[in-house]
Amino acid sequence: PGATESLKWSMPAYSYRRILVTFAGFKHHIGFYPTPSAVKAFAKQLSGFKTAEGSIQFPLDNPLPLDLIRKITAFRVRESVEEDKKWKTG
């Protein structure tokens, strides 16, 4: 709730105070880009997927792990809120 949809770097994106995740479709996979911190935080759950510093590849021939995607996105929301708290003054 409260997230906005937009295009960032020509990819669909969800933002809540800042960019949370972006994603894009490719020939053999869906690229999901939740930031390096999220990929690191979920490394164990992502062990069956190809990952890079800030990206995850979900193969098109398998069902999307929607529960995992929800958890990663919720992590990004919490991270965004915590980041805002660091910058608040007074």
C-alpha positions, 0 to 999 in steps of 0.5 A: 500500500502506498507504493507507486508504479513508474518507469526507471531506466526503461523498466517497470518500477515500484517506489515507496519514498525511493525506488524499491524494485525494478524488473524486466522481461528477457528471452529466458528469464525475468530480471528482478532488481531489488538492490544489493542489500536485498540480494545479500539478505536473501542469499540463502533463499536465492541459492537456486537462482542466478544472482549478481550484486543487485539482481536476480534472474527468475527463469521463464520455464519455472513458476515465479516464487511470488512469496519470496518476491513479496518478502524481498519487496517488504524488506525493501520497504522496511529498508526505505523507512529505516533510511528515512529515519537516519535523515530525519532531524529534530 
